[in-house]
Each structure stands twice: as structure tokens, then as C-alpha cells.
Amino acid sequence: MITVVVLSERLGAVLPAAALPALRAATAVYAGEGVPPEHWSVLGVDGPAPADVEDGAVVITTSAGAFPDAEVITTPEPLGAGLLDAAAVMHRLRSPGGCPWDAEQTHDSLRQYLVEETFELLEAIEDGDRTAMREELGDVLLQVLFHARVAAEDAEDPFDVDAVAAELVAKLVGRHPHVFEGNDPAVHDATSQQHRWEELKQAEKQRESSVDGVALGQPAVALAAKLVQRTARAGFPVDLLPEGDDTGTTLFAVTALSKLAGEDPETELRQVCRRFAANVREAEAKARAEGLESLAAEDWRRFSPS
């Protein structure tokens, strides 16, 4: 019987371990469709596959279609292999001969798209739209790949997507010692893991303040909630809340109390905003149905859904 070893086009000249016994016992090893000559010596290929392949031979190819009666050994791809395609496409778009628009972008010019794509993903999550979630996750991933590709061209401090991934892996492993290094007595549930994460981050980054590292550019409600969360974990009392009766202070106090009660004020407020937007659309539809071109204050109250 002929044995066909199907290589992954993503992984190149990588043989599956399951093919080794067949290769050792093969009467000949041939290269089939999709295997370039420069890979032949690495794969131990004797030559191109003839029209009639003898029994006992192995054909290494990227497609088993020409050998319907052969024993087929495939090359399994690791989780995340599709990311190789995404990185390759981004590299092509940014390289000479690629897309002129992509070639002109900088970290600064891409900032707006990162924010927009993030909020579009958030909306898809809130809507429970899994098709949109898949698309928007891809758009956020594009931003990561794009920024990493731009960073690789920096003359003073270049880094690429592999460096980004390596740093992420080091962070995840380092902050999960109970998973990768054995038992950690400080971690026994999700809450204790969250506290442990912050402790390890504080030690790793040598931060002096509990609010160091909080992104001050995030939306105000989310920012207030994060500041309160950090200070509460550090053991600071609630009476640190700013005093005053102005709008900002009142909003901060409401946000703080919500966060301390275990709620997510940013999500809560977004849900109310979405309900309000839905109410406005319904009221506008009712107004159009009654032939009104605009709504006065009393009309809004009359048409507002209960």
C-alpha cells in the first residue's frame, strides 16, 4: 500500500510524528503536489512522485486527492495556527508592493480605529450577537497585528508580533504560578486569584501607589470604578471619596458606591443608555405614525414607552 503524508501548508516542511514509522520502512520517498524542491532534502525526498507509485513508497504532499486508495497521515496543526496566516497577510499589506494606505499608517493614526473596534466588539457582546463577535474580535486582532508590524519598523526600538506574544506568555505564566508552578496557597478561588494577580503585578512593576498603572484615558465611569477598586483592595477607607455637590463629585460617589457593592457601573450605565436610545427610536416612530414632524416636551412624555 502507498502511504501519503499530507503536510500543512501553514507549517511548511514539518512532518507529523505519526509518519516516522512509515518513512523509516519506505521503499522510496517521493514529493507530491505542493512540496517545493528546496524542502526535499530536509524531508528525505528521493525525487518527484512518478505516475505509478509502487507499494511501500511514501508520498509527501499537501493534497491526498491523487491517491484515493492510499493510507493517509495528516499533519495536525496546533491551536492558533490560523494566526500565522493573519500575521503573514498583515506583513504583505505593509511591505513594498502592498497596500499604500496600510504603508502610511503610524501608531498615532491607528489609535482611533483601536478605540472604534473595541467599542464595536463591546456592542456585539452586549447584543449577544456571536456572528458580530467573531468579526469584531478579528478587527481587534487586526489592530494588534497592525501595531506590531509598525513597531517592527522602528529604527530605535523595534519589536514584532512574536515579541508581543512572548511577553504575553511570560506575563500569563508568571501571574499564574498555581497553574504553571504547582500549588499556590494564596489562590483557592476566582476572587483570591484576582487579588493574587494584583499582588504579583505590583511586585513585578515595582509600583509605589495602588493607582499606578490605571489608564487615565478610559471612559470616566470606568476610570472612577477602577480607581475605587484599586484603593479598596489596598485597604483605603471609603471616606477618601472627594467631597462636594457638583455633578462630577456626585457621579464619582455614585460610581464608587456601585463598585463597592460589587456592581459594574460602566456596564450598568451603558445598559440604561441603550434602553434610552431604544425608547427614543420608539417614540420617534410613534410620532411619525401620527404625522408629527417634531416632538415638544409634553409629546415626549406622551410617547415615551412605559
N, C-alpha and C positions, 0 to 999 in steps of 0.2 A: 504493500500500500504506500502511496505517496503521502508525505506529511507536509502540510502548508503552515508556515508560521506567518501570521499577519501582524505586521508592525503598526504601531500607532504613528500616524503622520505628524502628530504633535511632538512625540518624543524622539523621533529620528531613529538612529541606529541603536536602539535599546531592545535587547532580546528578553522575552519573558523567561523566568526560571523554569517554567514547565517545559520549555523547548529543549533544554540542555540534554536530557537523555536521548531524544530523537536525533539531535545534532551529532552526538558522540557516536551513535550507531549508524549514521547515514552513509550510504554508498557514494553519495555526491551531494553537494550543497549548491543550489542554483539561486540566482537573483531573478525575481519576477517583476511584475509591474510596480512602478513607484519607488524602486530601490536604486538610487544613483550609484554609478561606478565608484565614486570616491568612498562609499561605505562598504564596498565589497571586501576589502582586506580585513577591516575591523570585524565584519560578520563571518569571516571564514568562507566566503563565496568562491566557488571554483569557476564560475562563469555564468552567462545568461541562461535562463531556462530554455531548453530545446522544445521543439514542437511536441515530441513524445518523451515525457519524463518517465524514467524507469522506476519500478517499485523499489522501495527502500531509500529513495532520494528525498531530500528536503528542499522545498522551495520557500524562500523568504520573499515576501511580497507585502503590498499594502492592500491587496484585494484578493479574496479567495474565489472570486466568481469563475475564473477559468478552470478551476479544479473541483467540480461538484462532488466527486466521489472520494476526495482526499480527507484524511484526518486533519482537522483544523485546530491550531493552537493560537489563540488571540493574545494580544498584549494588553493587559488591564491598565487603565490609566488611573493615576492617583486622584484623590479628591482635590478639586481645584485646578485640574489640568486645563480647563477652559480659560483660565486666567492667562495662560500662555498666549492664546490667540488674541485676547484683548490687549495684552501688552505689545504684541507684535503689530497689531493694527495701529495702535497709538504711535508706535515708533515709525511706522510707514507714513502716517499722516504728517508727522513732524519733520521728517527727513527731506532732503533735497528731492524735488520731483513729486512731493506730496501735496498737501492742501495749503494754498497760500495763506488762508485765514488762520489755520492752525499754527503755521510757522510764525505768525506775527504776535501770537498771544504771549503774555507775561503773567507772573503770579498776580500782579495787581489787576490786570484786565480780566482775569478769570474769577476774581472774588465774587462779583455779582452772580455769576452762574452757580457757584458753590452754594450761595445762600438760597437762590431760587430753587435749585434742585432739591435741597434739603427740605424746604417747606413743601414742595410738591410731594415728596416722599411722606412727610408727616401727614399731609391731607389724605393720601391714599391709605395710610394706616388707619386714620380716623374713620374713613369711609368703609373700611373692611374690604376694599377692592383689591383682590390678590393679583389680578392681571396688571393693574396700575402699579401695585407694589413692586412686582418683578421688573417692570420697565423703569420705574423711578430709582430702584436700587442700582440698576445698570447705569443710569445717568449720574448717580452719586459716585459710583465706581469710576466712571469716566473722569470725573474731576480729580480723583486720587491719581489715576494713571497720567492724566494731563500734567498736573503739578509736578509729579515725579519726573516726567520726561523733560519738562522745562528745567527742573533743578539739575538734571544730568548735564546740562549745557553751561552751567555756571562756571565762570573762569576761576573764581577764587575758592569756592566751597561746593564742588559738585557732589551730588548723590543721586542714586537711581532708585527704581521701584524695588529692586532686590534689597537695597539698604533700608528702605522704608519697612519692607516686610520683616527683615531680620531684627530691626529694632522693636517692632511689634511683638514678634515671637519672644524676644528676650524679656520684654515687659510682662507679657502674659504668664510666662513660666515663672519669672521672679516674684510675681504677685499672687501666685497660686502654689505656694510651697506644699500645702496639704494635698495637692493633686500630683505634683511632679517630684516631690522630695520625700513623700511619706506623710505620716500623720502630723498635723499641726494642732496642738491642744487649744489654741486660741480660736479655732474655727470649728463650729459644730452645727451651724445652720446658715441660711442666707444672710440674716442680719449681722451675725458675727463676722461673716466673710466680708461684708461691706465695710465694717469697722476696721478689719484687718487690712483690707486694701488701702484705706486711707492712711493707716499707720505706716505701712510699707512705702507708700508714695511719699509721705512726709520725710521718712528717713532717707529714702533714695534721692530726693531732690533737695534735702537739707533746707527745708523751708522754715522760716522763723515765725511766721504767722499762720494761723488757721485759715486765713482767707487768701494766702498767697496762691497763685495759680488759678484763681477763679476768673473766667473770661468776662471782663467788664463790658465787652461789646455785645453780649447776648441780650435778648429782649428783657425789658425792665422787670416784668413779673418773675420770669425765670431767674434773673440775676438776684433779685431780692430773696427768692426761695433758696437759692444755692448758698448765699451768704449766711442766711439763718441756719440752714442745715449744717454748714461747716462749724459755725460758732457753737451751736447746740452740742455737736459731737465733742467739741473741745471743752465743754463744761461751763461755758459762759452763761450767765443768767439772762432771762428774758428782759429784765429791766434795762438792758443795753439798747433796747429799741429807741430810736430817736423820738423826741417829744415835739409836739406841735399839732395845730389843727388845719394845716394846709393840705391840699389834695395829695401831694406826694407822700407826706408823712402818713396820712390816713391809708393810702394804698399800700405802703410798706407794712404798716401794722396789720392790716387785713391779710396780706400775703404771708407775713410771719406766723400769725396765729394759725392760718390754714396749714402751713408746712409743719408746724409743731404738732398739729393734730393728726399728722400722717397723711395729709392730702397732697395733691399736686396742683397748686393754684394755677399754673400756666395751662395745664390741660383743662381744668375746670372753667377757666375764663374763655378758652378757645371754644369749648362746647357751647357756652352761653352765646358767644359771638356767632357761631354757626346757626343756633336756633333763631337769633335775632335776624340774621340775613334771610333765613327761610321765611320768617314772619313778614319781612319787608316784601319779598317776592310774592307771597300770597296776597298781601294787602294790595300791591300794585296790580295783580291780576284781577282782583275783585273790582278795583277802581276802573280798569279798562273795560271790564264787562258791563259796568254801569255807565260807560261813556264819559267818565271824568278824566280831564287832562292833567290835573294836579290834585293833591290832597292837602286840605287845611289840617290844622292840629286836631280839630274835632273829628274830621274824617278819618285820620289815622287811628284814633281811639275806636271809632265805629267799625273800621275794617280790620283792626288788629285781631288775629286769631286768639281765641281764649286758651 
